[in-house]
Amino acid sequence: MAVYTKISKKDISYINRKFDIEKILEFKGIKQGIENTNYLLKSKNKKFILTIFEKRVSKKELPFFMNLMDKLNKSKINCPKPQTKKGGGYLINLKNKAACIVSFLNGKDKKSLNFKNCYDIGKMIAEMHQSTKKMNLTRKNSMGVRNLNPLLKSIRFRSKKFTNVEKFLKNNFKDIKTKWPKKFTERGNSWRFVCR
């Protein structure tokens, strides 16, 4: 479902030339996911994830997220670590799209969450917030209040079944707009970190 961009052995050879990692010997598309194409890459001793960024992702924002993941790793936060290209940087052009390779994390997605899972997620988010206080990374909030109205208008409700959903979303947008902190609106929704 989520393997939108197909790659070949030729592409793997290109990746092997570009990245300063163990030679990739196997690759397999990952069907789970929504927006981007992901592949599991295997070398003799390690596993990696190749992400090919599809249409919705803004290319100019990618370096921010690569740097964020790298800094979170250095702060001992357990998240994928972007792999560095030979000569520096994290991103390559693959099939005319931006792509990166990150470290593989063991685990699997959960179909249902319990209270302990929710506690663990909250604790990890708190640790991320504490770590990012020391980081000097900024980006414009692409999901800020100024961007919500055009996003809402772009949704096409094709069935009358969704009339209540449309009304619900519009009412919520009005509520968000009313309660949105003025200092963020005045600064053009520029945030020091994604969630702060």
C-alpha positions in Angstrom: 0.0 0.0 0.0 2.7 2.5 0.9 5.4 1.5 -1.6 4.7 4.3 -4.2 8.2 4.4 -5.6 9.8 1.2 -6.9 13.6 0.8 -6.7 16.0 -1.7 -8.3 19.4 -3.3 -7.7 20.8 -0.4 -9.7 19.3 2.1 -7.1 20.9 0.0 -4.3 24.3 0.3 -6.0 23.8 4.1 -6.2 22.9 4.1 -2.4 26.0 2.0 -1.6 28.2 4.5 -3.5 26.5 7.5 -1.7 26.4 6.5 1.9 29.1 5.7 4.4 27.5 2.5 5.7 28.0 -1.2 5.4 27.2 -2.5 1.8 23.5 -3.1 1.3 22.8 -6.7 0.2 19.0 -7.0 0.4 16.0 -4.7 0.2 12.3 -5.1 0.7 9.4 -2.6 0.4 7.4 -1.9 3.6 3.7 -1.9 3.0 2.7 -0.2 6.3 2.6 3.6 6.2 0.6 6.4 4.6 2.7 9.1 3.0 6.2 8.1 2.1 7.8 5.0 0.5 9.9 3.0 2.9 12.2 0.0 2.3 14.0 -2.3 4.8 17.6 -2.5 3.8 19.9 -5.3 5.0 23.7 -5.4 5.1 25.7 -8.3 6.4 25.4 -7.1 10.1 22.9 -4.3 10.1 19.4 -3.2 9.0 18.4 0.3 7.8 15.3 2.1 6.6 15.3 3.9 3.3 12.6 6.6 3.1 11.7 8.2 -0.2 9.7 11.4 0.4 6.6 11.6 -1.7 4.6 14.6 -2.9 3.2 16.1 0.4 6.5 16.6 2.1 8.2 20.0 1.6 11.8 19.4 0.5 13.1 22.5 2.2 11.9 21.2 5.7 13.7 17.9 5.4 17.1 19.1 6.7 15.4 20.4 9.9 14.0 17.0 10.6 17.2 15.2 9.8 19.1 17.5 12.1 16.4 17.0 14.8 16.6 13.2 14.7 20.4 13.4 14.8 20.4 15.7 17.8 17.8 13.6 19.6 20.0 10.6 19.1 23.0 12.4 20.6 20.7 13.3 23.6 20.1 9.5 24.1 16.5 9.7 22.8 15.6 6.4 21.1 14.7 7.4 17.6 16.0 6.6 14.1 19.4 8.1 13.4 19.9 9.6 10.0 22.9 8.1 8.2 25.5 10.5 6.8 26.4 10.5 3.1 30.0 10.4 2.0 31.1 14.0 2.0 28.4 15.0 4.6 24.7 15.6 4.7 21.8 13.2 4.9 19.7 13.5 1.8 20.1 12.1 -1.7 18.0 12.4 -4.9 16.5 9.0 -5.8 14.0 8.6 -8.7 13.8 12.5 -8.7 12.7 12.5 -5.1 14.5 13.3 -1.8 15.5 10.2 0.2 17.4 9.4 3.3 18.6 6.3 5.2 18.0 6.0 9.0 19.0 3.3 11.5 16.6 0.4 12.1 14.8 0.3 15.4 13.5 -3.1 16.7 9.8 -3.3 17.5 6.5 -3.4 15.8 3.4 -1.2 15.6 0.6 -1.8 18.1 -3.0 -2.3 17.1 -4.3 -1.2 20.5 -2.8 0.8 23.4 -3.1 0.3 27.1 -2.6 2.8 30.0 1.1 1.7 30.4 1.7 2.4 26.6 0.1 5.9 27.0 2.3 6.6 30.0 5.4 5.5 28.2 4.5 7.7 25.2 3.9 10.7 27.5 7.2 10.1 29.3 9.1 9.9 26.0 7.5 13.2 24.7 8.5 14.9 27.9 12.1 13.7 27.5 12.1 15.0 23.9 10.8 18.4 25.1 13.5 18.5 27.8 16.2 17.6 25.2 15.1 20.2 22.7 15.3 23.0 25.2 19.1 22.9 24.6 18.8 22.7 20.8 19.0 25.7 18.5 16.7 24.5 15.7 13.9 26.5 14.2 11.3 26.0 11.5 8.0 27.6 10.5 5.0 25.7 11.7 3.4 24.4 8.5 0.3 23.3 10.5 -0.2 26.6 12.4 -3.5 28.4 12.6 -2.9 30.3 9.3 -2.5 27.0 7.4 -5.6 25.3 8.9 -8.3 27.2 6.9 -6.8 26.4 3.4 -6.3 22.8 4.6 -9.9 22.6 5.7 -11.1 24.1 2.4 -9.1 21.6 0.4 -11.1 18.6 1.9 -13.7 17.4 -0.5 -16.7 15.8 1.3 -18.1 13.7 -1.5 -20.9 12.0 0.5 -23.8 13.4 2.5 -22.7 10.9 5.2 -19.9 13.3 6.1 -22.1 16.4 6.7 -21.7 16.1 10.4 -17.9 15.6 10.1 -17.6 18.8 8.0 -19.7 20.8 10.5 -17.6 19.4 13.3 -14.3 20.4 11.7 -15.5 23.9 10.8 -16.7 24.5 14.4 -13.5 23.2 15.8 -11.5 25.4 13.5 -13.4 28.5 14.8 -12.7 27.4 18.3 -9.0 26.9 17.6 -8.8 30.3 15.9 -10.4 32.0 18.9 -8.1 30.3 21.5 -4.9 30.3 19.5 -2.1 32.1 21.5 -1.7 35.6 20.1 2.1 35.6 20.4 2.3 32.7 17.9 0.0 34.4 15.5 2.1 37.6 15.6 5.3 35.7 15.0 3.9 34.1 11.9 3.7 30.7 13.5 7.4 30.4 13.8 8.3 27.8 16.4 11.6 27.1 18.0 10.9 23.4 17.9 8.1 21.3 16.3 6.0 20.9 19.4 7.0 23.7 21.7 
